[in-house]
Amino acid sequence: MPLLEVEISTEYIALNDLLKICGVVDSGGAGKALVASGVVKVDGVQELRKTNKIRPGQQVQVDDTTINVVAAQE
């Protein structure tokens, strides 16, 4: 089960963009389609909002991949 940690330097990142920068999908459009398919969970709850704001401290799961979002160190 891959565990990824992504640092963001902004207040939040759109869910479909997060999936793209992590390499889970090849494009933002593919990220939106993946979210719409119902296989993405945020903090253990199914998420269907493609551009949901993901903030540091949240966890995203897709299939067997877990993505932890953390704030970039200044």
N, C-alpha and C positions, 0 to 999 in steps of 0.2 A: 504494500500500500504506500505509494509515493506521498511524501509529506513535503510540501513546498512552503517557503516563507517569503512573502513579498513585502518589501518596504515601500510605503508611499509617503511622499513629502507634502501631499495636499490633505485637505480635510476628509476627502472620500474619493473613491474611484467607482465608476459605473461597472456593474457586474459583468456585462458583456465585454468591456475593455479589460477587466481583470483576467477573464478567461483567455483572452487573446495574448496578453503579455506573459502569461504563465505557459503558453504553448499548448493549452488544452484544445484550442481551436486555431484555425489558420487566419480567421478574419473576424471583425466585429459582427458581420452578418451571420456568420456561422455560430458565433456566441449567442446571438439573439435567438437563433433557431434551436440551439441546445437548451437554453433556458425555457423556451416555449414548449419544449418536449416534456418538461416536468421532471427531468433527472437531476436538477441542480438543487442543493439544499444550502441554506444560510443558517448557521447556528442550529443545525439539526432539523430545520423546518423547510418544507418544499417552497421554493421561490419561483414565481412565474413572471415577476416584473423584470424585464430585460435590462433596464437601466437603473435598477435598484442601487442606491448609494451604499457602498460597502466601506465601512470605516475601520480604522485600526482597532484590533481586539476582536474582530469578527472572524468567523471560520466558514469557509465555503467547501462543500463536498460535491464532487462529480464522480460518479461511479466509485472507483477505489482510490481516487486522488483527493487529498485534503490540502487546502490552501489556507494558511494562517496569514492574516494581514496585520502588519505592525507599522508603527510610525517610524519614519526615518529619523535617525539620530542627528541632532544639529551640531 
